[in-house]
């Protein structure tokens, strides 16, 4: 029987990419609020272009947040040499929403649907292309911080060949990095210092046909907000599963845990990962939907793509016995009222074992 062959491509972006800069800033604001008031209701976002930063959104919190100071510090750390001009448009959360959400037991802050996914193809139980793409950006970040001729804006893209849903070969690795006018031997340097060290861990999937493409546009000396605009929430596929799974209706960054776009997606990943880790299936996608002000989800769907080791009915029973998708429980079980979010803003929200939704537990069967 002929094997089914396909290519899956995923990308990652570094912290100097203007969209990802805004994600990181928004989660820095969130962490500052939670560090002072764990019950903060936050949705403060930002947009960036040239030397201007627009900070906008809603917050109901007892915290005193110096948005300008946080923004200027972060932008300087990223590599911008001059201060930015900031414009703020902030208000409290709508009292109608607040009263619908903040009850004896917290409820969903909005309607929405989320997805969680896990697959046995990597040790992180994540899709291979997105994991390699993130690792390339992490390696680049370490590399560029030791230099003065490379900057924080960068992208990676990885294409992997699958046969019968199993990765068999890395087809293409594409990396674009920002740099100074004076950089020498850019392509050879990035290949040797960034790409090859990452691919060493995947040597069995690299062949003579694997293509390495570096800065195909040529010069990339105009970077970050001076080369492009950015805003929060435009990299939701980068933040999740790189196209291997469906994505929900909203982004993550800027939102506190009552926003189920974020916490619900984290919990869906937690459940999917644990079903795979407990050897109940090899691939799993969880879909959950919520309604504003409601204490429990409206729907739950489990897809195992024919890889289940027990019946789907049994898997549903196990999920019901071990997991509670209510927002109040998610927040308590995963301890989500802590300032832990800025670390998630870059290199994906999943696959990092330090995140509470990545822990593996023994399920009651």
C-alpha positions, 0 to 999 in steps of 0.5 A, a space after each residue: 500500500 502506498 504511503 501517504 506523504 505530506 509536508 507540514 511547515 511551521 514558523 517561529 519569530 524572535 522577540 524583536 519581531 514587532 508582533 512578538 514585542 507587543 505580545 511580550 510587553 502585554 504579558 509584562 504588564 499582566 505580570 506586574 499587575 498579578 505580582 501586586 494583585 492576583 485578582 487583577 482582571 487584565 486585557 492591556 494590549 499594545 501596538 508599535 510602529 517606528 518609535 511610537 508605542 500605543 498602549 490600550 485596553 482594560 484593567 480592573 486591578 489594585 496594582 499601580 502599574 507604570 506602563 511607560 517605565 515597563 515599556 521603555 525598559 523592555 524596548 531597551 533590553 530588546 535592543 532599541 537605542 532611543 526612548 519610544 513615545 507612548 500613547 495610552 488609552 486605558 479604562 477599567 473592565 466593563 462593570 457588566 462583564 466584571 459582574 458576570 465573571 467575578 462571582 463566588 466561583 469564577 466564570 468564563 470572561 467571554 465566549 470562545 472555543 479553544 483547542 489543545 493538542 499533543 503528539 508522540 512525535 517529539 519528547 515534548 509531545 509537540 509537533 516536530 516542525 514547531 519545536 525545531 522552529 522555536 529552538 532555532 529562534 532560542 539559539 539565535 537569541 543566545 547567539 545575537 546577545 553575544 554580538 553587536 552586529 546582529 539584532 533581535 528581529 528574526 524568523 525561522 521556518 521549518 518544513 518536515 516531510 511526513 509519511 503516514 503521519 510520521 516525520 521522516 525528513 526535514 525538507 527545508 530550514 529557512 532563517 531570516 535575521 536582522 543585522 548591521 551593515 558591517 556584518 561579515 559572512 552572515 550566511 555561513 555564520 548563521 548556518 554554523 552558529 545557529 542552524 547546525 547546532 540545532 539540527 544535530 539533535 535531529 541528525 536522522 532526519 537531515 539528508 543531502 536534500 535538506 535545504 538551508 535558506 538564510 536571509 533570502 531577501 538579502 539585506 535585513 538592516 531595517 528591523 523591528 518597528 522601523 521595518 514593520 508594524 506590530 500588535 498583540 495577538 497576530 502570531 497565534 499559530 506560532 504560539 500554539 502548534 504551528 499548523 499541526 492542530 486547529 487554533 481557537 478564536 483568540 490570542 493568549 498574551 495580555 489576558 489574565 486567567 479568567 479569559 478562557 482564550 488563554 486558560 482554556 487553551 492551556 487546560 486543553 493542552 494539559 488534558 491532551 498531553 496527559 492522554 498521550 503521556 498515559 499511553 491512551 493514544 498517540 495523537 490527541 486534539 481537544 476542543 472546548 467551548 465556553 460562554 461568558 458568565 457560565 461556570 462550565 463549558 458548553 461542549 467538549 470534543 476529543 479527536 484521536 485520529 485513529 491512534 486510540 489504544 482504548 475506545 473513545 467512550 473509555 477516553 471520555 470516561 477517563 477525562 470526565 473522571 480526571 479533569 474539570 474544565 470549569 474556569 474556576 477549577 482550571 485557575 486553581 488546578 494550574 495555579 494561574 493567578 501568579 505572574 508567570 506569563 511574560 516567559 510564555 510570550 516568545 518561543 511558544 506557549 506549549 512544550 516547555 516543561 516548566 509551565 504548569 499545563 505541561 506537567 504529566 500526572 498519572 490518570 485514574 483509569 
